[in-house]
């Protein structure tokens, strides 16, 4: 008869069997724990971290903390470069610039950083729809706009404090490459007490960049008098030269449209062989556009025209008096005049606020017959007599003229 194992031996056998079963089970549990540990979890991608940084930056911009927003946008840029991040970094520097004392080291540091970041945006996105507006901001800050094909370094010029342009709004439109927008940049997500939708925060308006207006003098030259369509050999068609005053305001989002007026006084040079000379005055409404050309924006091309009133006088210098002439000014007439023009402007000075201009264009005048007295010096009627203009072959009606003027105007 086989004897039963003793109690101590039986306990040892059971313990060994339990250990054999528990060893693989423990290894599996250990592997599961190890796989769930933080060290084994895959680190978030740069794109995900960039999205989070952008979300924090946009929250900071809503709170008006542009220094914190700047740090978050720069962190996102290091992780996932994008043109719009350069733009938002520039806007942060621009807004921080407005809080500093003009001319102070922080002021100049933010101004230089804003120009550099705006230019990096222009180089990264040369075809952006706001490229022209951003280039104008760079010029207003004293820098030189760059492009993808122009790697030359930007430059800074001294700008007076009152010339500092307003900063544009942040770029909150994100493409698929940047991932979905983390949050609505213009909406306060805090719940309202009455359960209504959260209010929308309007984007603060920004004023246009560029000059407000200009006023200055110009020197007009009229090639051919407005009577060049008239028949007759008597008129002396010498150019009319004179002096004018022109002023306008710049309008539009880019302040590229000029609306104003001009007044000019002209006269023919005295000619000893001629028995007369013409004098004129023009008061007109002016409409022009301007478009910067070149990297530094010191040359502008423009076009436009003017429409106004013209007054023309005929001064008689002959020895034999005219029968129906009241005095040295034999007659005067009025009319309408309009012209089209092409303009080339050069901008001088550190702030590009001194303008030298050349305008050239054809014009058309519609002129009346001219004045004459009712009676001559002997008391005879002048009703059937021609006016002094008609006497010298300067007829009424349409007349062509080409105008050229050189001008100077400070911009403000």
Rosetta blueprint (number, residue, H / E / L):
1 X L
2 X L
3 X L
4 X L
5 X L
6 X L
7 X H
8 X H
9 X H
10 X H
11 X H
12 X H
13 X H
14 X H
15 X H
16 X H
17 X H
18 X H
19 X H
20 X H
21 X H
22 X H
23 X H
24 X H
25 X H
26 X H
27 X H
28 X H
29 X H
30 X H
31 X H
32 X H
33 X H
34 X H
35 X H
36 X L
37 X L
38 X L
39 X L
40 X L
41 X L
42 X L
43 X L
44 X L
45 X L
46 X H
47 X H
48 X H
49 X H
50 X H
51 X H
52 X H
53 X H
54 X H
55 X H
56 X H
57 X H
58 X H
59 X H
60 X H
61 X H
62 X H
63 X H
64 X L
65 X L
66 X H
67 X H
68 X H
69 X H
70 X H
71 X H
72 X H
73 X H
74 X H
75 X H
76 X H
77 X H
78 X H
79 X H
80 X L
81 X L
82 X L
83 X H
84 X H
85 X H
86 X H
87 X H
88 X H
89 X H
90 X H
91 X H
92 X H
93 X H
94 X H
95 X H
96 X H
97 X H
98 X L
99 X L
100 X L
101 X L
102 X L
103 X L
104 X L
105 X H
106 X H
107 X H
108 X H
109 X H
110 X H
111 X H
112 X H
113 X H
114 X H
115 X H
116 X H
117 X H
118 X H
119 X H
120 X H
121 X H
122 X H
123 X H
124 X H
125 X L
126 X L
127 X L
128 X L
129 X L
130 X L
131 X H
132 X H
133 X H
134 X H
135 X H
136 X H
137 X H
138 X H
139 X H
140 X H
141 X L
142 X L
143 X L
144 X L
145 X L
146 X L
147 X E
148 X L
149 X L
150 X E
151 X L
152 X L
153 X L
154 X L
155 X L
156 X L
157 X L
158 X L
159 X L
160 X L
161 X H
162 X H
163 X H
164 X L
165 X L
166 X L
167 X L
168 X L
169 X L
170 X L
171 X L
172 X L
173 X L
174 X L
175 X L
176 X H
177 X H
178 X H
179 X L
180 X L
181 X L
182 X L
183 X L
184 X L
185 X L
186 X L
187 X E
188 X L
189 X L
190 X L
191 X L
192 X L
193 X L
194 X L
195 X L
196 X L
197 X L
198 X L
199 X L
200 X E
201 X L
202 X L
203 X L
204 X L
205 X L
206 X L
207 X L
208 X L
209 X L
210 X L
211 X L
212 X L
213 X E
214 X E
215 X E
216 X E
217 X E
218 X E
219 X E
220 X E
221 X E
222 X E
223 X E
224 X L
225 X L
226 X L
227 X L
228 X L
229 X L
230 X L
231 X L
232 X L
233 X L
234 X L
235 X L
236 X L
237 X L
238 X L
239 X L
240 X E
241 X E
242 X E
243 X E
244 X E
245 X E
246 X E
247 X E
248 X E
249 X E
250 X E
251 X E
252 X L
253 X L
254 X L
255 X L
256 X L
257 X E
258 X E
259 X E
260 X E
261 X E
262 X E
263 X E
264 X E
265 X E
266 X E
267 X E
268 X E
269 X L
270 X L
271 X L
272 X L
273 X L
274 X L
275 X L
276 X E
277 X E
278 X E
279 X E
280 X E
281 X E
282 X E
283 X E
284 X E
285 X E
286 X E
287 X E
288 X E
289 X E
290 X E
291 X E
292 X E
293 X E
294 X L
295 X L
296 X L
297 X L
298 X L
299 X E
300 X E
301 X E
302 X E
303 X E
304 X E
305 X E
306 X E
307 X E
308 X E
309 X E
310 X E
311 X E
312 X E
313 X E
314 X E
315 X E
316 X E
317 X L
318 X L
319 X L
320 X L
321 X L
322 X L
323 X L
324 X L
325 X L
326 X L
327 X L
328 X L
329 X E
330 X E
331 X E
332 X E
333 X E
334 X E
335 X E
336 X E
337 X E
338 X E
339 X E
340 X E
341 X E
342 X E
343 X E
344 X E
345 X E
346 X E
347 X E
348 X E
349 X L
350 X L
351 X L
352 X L
353 X L
354 X E
355 X E
356 X E
357 X E
358 X E
359 X E
360 X E
361 X E
362 X E
363 X E
364 X E
365 X E
366 X E
367 X E
368 X L
369 X L
370 X L
371 X L
372 X L
373 X L
374 X L
375 X E
376 X L
377 X L
378 X L
379 X L
380 X L
381 X E
382 X L
383 X L
384 X L
385 X L
386 X L
387 X L
388 X H
389 X H
390 X H
391 X H
392 X L
393 X L
394 X L
395 X L
396 X L
397 X E
398 X E
399 X E
400 X E
401 X E
402 X E
403 X E
404 X E
405 X E
406 X E
407 X E
408 X E
409 X E
410 X E
411 X E
412 X L
